Each structure stands twice: as structure tokens, then as C-alpha cells.
Amino acid sequence: MRIDAHQHFWRLQRGDYRWLQGTEPALDALRRDFTPADLQEPLAAAGIERTVLVQAADSTAETEFMLELSAAQPFVAGVVGWVDLSRADAVGTLEAWSVHAAFKGVRPMLQDLPQPDWIERAPHPAVLLALQRLGLRFDALVLPPHLDSLLRFARAWPELPVVIDHAAKPPLAEGHRSTAYADWRRRMAALAALPGLHCKVSGLLTLLPTPALTPAQAVVALRPLWDDLLELFGPARLMWGSDWPVLTLAATYPDWFAVSEALFDPLSPVERARVWGGTAARFYGIA
């Protein structure tokens, strides 16, 4: 089973996608509705059977919206929502959502918070204990400056399954021989040493410095990063995701699928199966 472990839907009239409410031209292509009907054809062409739908707004209302979508769309196998982890009353929200089989975990939008150490000091212990008790997962949307705090958080809560979204957005624009890249790799290596830490191979094309690369060029550009992720996490802790529709800022769904196939080709069949879906199925509890 192939699983897209990271995709989004949104309906702009809902009004809580604050990151899309600005005026920066770079995001203009994303300022429209993206619905299940838009994704069905790319999924079918790539042979992707299930997806994990991930929050794109810091509101509980959006999680309710995603749970409604998942109930109507068989291909959506999981929903990763949002709660304010710092509020004790979030426990009741998590318990209410957990009656939905599709509800798999939460994602605070750490990359957008002004305090890089928020995750290790702000969450209420009762909420984190509830995540563990309910068998939920934690998606870490982070940038390299957040990794030290994420490491301390993960060490403090070793029973909470954590996956790093988009490989923590490594500084690909600076090159894999740069000091910034070496610093990212050092921090990721410390996280990868924790057995419960996983990583998503997603959101990478939009990090490349040169837009509109061909798939073959993108494979060359991403090969050093892929080799590092493979060495650090291994196929059993890596999962593929599209980050669609943010992906469309850099490439089409078929192009990212082709790039990924080329990157994964040297793996054994068993290893490829893990990255394409087995790791995500195990991590998120997808039957």
C-alpha cells in the first residue's frame, strides 16, 4: 500500500488560514480552494491508495472540517489536527476527536511561533499525557533553529511518537557543503539517535534555490540530502509525503512522484515499500 503521509485541503471562505491572507505574490497560486476532487486524479496516476490529511490552520474548527472530509473520502486514512497544547482544556477536545478512527495526532505550527523553545516549556503536561494515553502522534513542523528544543522535548517525552515534517526544512539554498547544512545535519543526527523519532520525505522541492527544475535535475539536487536522511533514519523511520498543494509552487504531483521514485530506486523492494507506505502505516496506525 502506498501512502501519501502529508497533504492538505483548504476552503478559503472558512477564514482561518492566516498564512494565506497576506499579499506576498509567491503564494498567489495557493489562494484558492483545494479539495479532495482536485487530488483524486494525481493519486490514481501515482498509485497512491491512502493519505494523511494534515492541518493548515491553527484552529480547532479546521480539524473539525478535516474530520468531516475524512468521513466522506475513503482515501483519507488519517487526520493530523491542531489544539493549543498549552491549555489544559485541550484534553477534552482530544478525547472527543479520538472517537473518530481517522484522528491520528496533532501538529502545533512551531515554525510560525516567535519563541524557538516554545515546545519544551509551553505545553501543559496533562495534554501531553493525554496524547500518549489516547495513542496519538506528534507532527513537528519545525525549522533548523527549533531542533535543539525539539530534542529536549523528545527526550522528556520518550513515549510520544514524533515525526519531523519536511526533514525540518534543511537549508538547501545554501548547499549541502555549507556550514548551515552541516549544523542542520548535526542536530538531525541527535534526534535520529532517539528510536521513536521519524522523518517525512516531503516539502523538499520548494526548498531548492532554483525554481522549475526538471525531475532529473531535482534528483541530482536532492540526492545528498536523501543520502543523509537514509543514513540517519533508515527506511523504517522515513515516510514519503507530497505536501500537496504547497508542492505545486515548485512542481506537479507526478513530477515529485518521479523524483522520489528515482531517489528510492537503489533501495531493496522491502525498503522501498517501507518508505512508500509501510513506515507511515505503522507510525499512524493505518490498517
N, C-alpha and C positions, 0 to 999 in steps of 0.2 A: 504494500500500500504506500503510495506517495502522498505526502502531506506538505502543504504549504503552511509552515509553522508561524507565519507572521503576515497578516494582511489586514486591511481596514475597509470599512464602509463609512460614508457620512452623508447626511442630508442637511445642507447648509441652513435651511429655514429653521432648524432646531435651535440655532443661535449660540451654541456653547463651544464652538471651535475657535477659540480666541486666536490661535496662531495663524488662522486663515483670514482673520478680519483686518489685517494690515493692508498696506498698499505696495509692498515690495513686488516688483514685476516678476521676479524669479518664481513666485508661487501662483501666478495668474492661472496657469493650466490646471491647478488643483482647486480653483474656486468654482466648483460645480458639484452636483451630486454624483456620488459613486455608489452604485447599488449592486446587489447580487446579480442582476441581469447583465451588468457590464463585465462581470468576471467569469461567467459560466463558459463562454467560448474559449478564452485563454486556458482555463483549467482543463477543459476537454482536450484541447490540442496538445497539451503537455502531459496528459495522463495523470493529472493530479486529482485524487479522489476526495480528499478531505482538507479542510483548512482550520486554522486557529485565527479567530477574529479578535483583534487587539484594539484597546481603547485609543481614541484620538482626541479626547476632551477630558478635562479634569472635573467631571461631574458624575454623580450617581445616575442622573437622568440618561446619560449616554449609555451607561451599562444596561439600564432597563431597555433602551432602544435596541442594543445589540442582542440581548436575550430574546427579544421578540423576533428579531431577524433569524436567529439560530433555530427557533421553533418552527419557522416556515421554510428553512433551507437545509435539506438533509446533508449537503456537503460541508456545512459549518459544524465541525465536531467539537470545537471549544471556543469559549469566550474568556478573554482576559480583560477584566474591568478596572474600575477605579473607585477607591474610597479614600477619605482623608485618614491616613494611618495614625495621625496624632490625636484623633478623637475617640474616646472610649466607646461612644455610641455606635461606632462603625462595626462593632461586634455583632449587633443585631442585624445590621444590613447584610453582613457576610452570611449570617445564619439564614436569612430569608432567601438570599440568592442561591445558597447551596442546595435548595430543593430542586434546582434546575441541573440536570445531568451535564449540560454543556458548560456550566460555570466552572472554570478551571483555576482561576487565580486573579491576581491584581497587578497593576503596574502604576506606581507613582511616577509622575513625569519629572524625574530627578534632574534631567538635563536643563530644564527650564527654571529651576529654583535657584535663587541667588546664593544660597549657602551650600557649598560643596560637601559639607559634613552633615547635612540635614538627616540623612538616612541613619546615621549612628546615634543621633541624640533626640530626634523629634518623635518617632513613632511610639505610640502607647504600648507598653508590654502586653496588655490584655488583648490588643488587636493582633499582635504578632503571635501570641499563644493561640488565638482563635484560628489564624491561618493554618497553623500546624495541626490543631485539633480537627479541623474540617478537611484536612488533606489537600489544601490549596497550595498554589505555587506563586513565586515572586518573579516577575519580569523586571529586570533592571535596565531602564533606559538612561544610560549614563554616557558621559564624555570622559576622556582620559583623566582630567583633574578630579573626578569623583572616585577613581578606582581605589585609592588608599582607604577612603571611608567605607566603600563597599566591602573591602577585605575585612576591615574590623567588624562590620555588621555581620558578614557571613560567618566569621569566627565566633561571634557572640550567639548566633542562632544556627547552629550546625544542622538541626533537624528540618530547617525550612529549605525546600528545593528552590534554587536560584538559577535563572538563565540570564545571561548578558545579551541584551538586544544589540544587533548590528555590530558585534565584536567591539563594543564600546567606541565606535566611530574613530578608528585609528587615523592618524594624520597622514593620509595617503598623498595629499597635495604636496607635502614636504619631502616625500620619497622614503623608501624603506631603508635607506642608509643614513637618514638624518638622526640627529640627537633626539628629536621629539619622538620619532618612531621607536628608537631603542628604549626610551623611557616608557612608552606605551607597552612594549613587549615585556619589559621587566615587571611592570605592575600586573599585566595579564598572567605572567608565569606564576606569580604569587597566588593569584586567585585560582588558577588551574590546578595548583597543588592541593586544593580542597576538593575532596572526591564528590561533593554534592553540587559543584559548580558546573553549569553547562553554558554553551555559547551558540548563538544563532549566526549562521552564514546568510546574512540579509543586509539590505540597505547599503551595499558596498559600492555599487556603480555611481551613486550620487556623490560619493566622496572623492572620486577621481578628479584630478585637476583639469583634464582635457575632456570637454563635452563631446558627445556624438561619436564615441569610439566605435569601431566595428566590433562584433563579438570576438574576432581573432585578436584584435588589439587589446581588448579588455582582458582576455585570458592572460596575455603576457603581462599586463599591468598588475593583475591581481595574484599572479602565481606566487610571488614571495610571501604575500600575506596569507594565502591559503596554506602554503607550506608551514608557516609559523603556527597557524591555528591547529593544523593537523598534528604537529609535533607537541603542542601544549595540551590539547584536549583529547585528541584521538577521535575516531569516528563514532565511538559510543557516547560521546558527550557533545557532538556537533549536530545541529539540525538546520535544514535548509528552509529559507523563507524568502518571499518575494518583496516584502514591504510595499506591495501594490496598494493604492495607486501612486504613492510617493515615487516609486520606481519609474513611473512614466516621465518624470523630469529628466531622466537620463537615457532610458531605453524602453523597449516594449517588453511585455511578459515573455514572448517567445525568445527574444534576444538574451534576456537574463537566464532563461532556462538553458539555452545553447551554451552560454558561457559556463554555467555551472556543470553541465554535462562534461565539458572539456576539462574543467578543473578536477572533477571527481573520477575521470576515466582511469587514471593509474591505480585506483583502489581496487581491491578484490570485490567480487559480487556481493559478498556479505557486508563488507564495509560500506559500499555504495548504498545498499539497502538501508543501513542504519542512518546515514546522513539524509537520504531522501525521505525517510519517514519513520524508520524504526526508533530512532532516538526520541523524536517528537511524540510518538505514540506512547512510549514508556514514560517519558517525563510528564506528559499531560494526562496520562491515563485514558488514551483513546483506544477503544476496542477495535 
